[in-house]
Amino acid sequence: VILSNIDGIYDGDPTSPDSRIVGSFGPDDDVERFIGETKSSLGRGGMASKCATAKAVAASGTKVIIANGRTDNILVDVVEDPSKVLCTVFSK
């Protein structure tokens, strides 16, 4: 699980009300087209860094979830029922 300050990968600007979470990516999906160049003031690598890590780990066969670390009980919810959590899942 990679925690971020947003729910996962969006199909547009995460601050836009028209943008939606992309729920999952497989090994052949083009993740980069959804990634902007900006970083939050809290982070160091931005979403591009998180995606690169997620893709590399997923390629080895381990499912990776990017989720919002500001959400109460996020780790418990991801473990107990990830289908009910706004997040992005990377898998092989």
N, C-alpha and C positions, 0 to 999 in steps of 0.2 A: 504494500500500500504506500503510495506517495501522496502526502498531504499537501494541499495548495491553499491559496486564499480564494479560490473559485471552485465550482463543482466538478470541473473536468474540462474537456475540449469542447468548445462551442463551434457551431457552423458559421459564425460571424463574430463581430465584436461582442464580448461577453456583457458589456454594459448596454447593449441594444435590446429593447424588449422583443425584437423580432428574431433574435438568435436563440438557437436551441442546442441542448447538449447532444453531442454525438456519443451514443451509448457504448459503442464498441468498435474496435479496429482489429483486423486480422493482419497476418504478415504481409499481404500484398496490397493493403490499403494505403492510399496516399495521405498520410497524416499531415505532412508538411504544408499542404495547401490551406489548412485551418489555423496555422500557427503564425501569429504576428511577431514583430520584432521587439516589442516593448517588454520591459520587465516591471514588476511592481516595485514600489519603494522598499518593501520588506524583504524581497528575495535577492538572489545573486545570479540565477541562471535563466529565469523566465521559463515559460512553458516549453520552449524549444529544448532546453536541457532536460526537463522532466520527460518529454516525449522520447528523446534519444535514449534515455535510460530505460524507459518502459519498453521500447521496441527491442532493445538489446536483451533485456531480461526475458521478455516474452518469447524471443527467438530461441532461447534455451529451454523453453517448455514450461516456464512459470507464469501463471496469470498475474497481471499487474493491474491495479486499480488506482486511478487518480481521483481523489475526492477532496472535499472541502474540510480542512482541519479546523475551521471555525464553527462547524456544525456540532451541536451537542451530541455526544454519544456516537460519533461517526464511526469509530473503530468497531464498537459493539454492533452497530447496525450493518456495517459492511460484512462482518463475519456471520451474523445471524440471518440476514436476508438482503443480500446485495441488490436484488431485483427491485427493492423498494427505495433504494438510495440513488439520488442524482449523482452520477459518477461516469467516468469513462473507463472501460475495461480493454486491456490489450491482451490478446491471447495468440497462441501459435496456430 
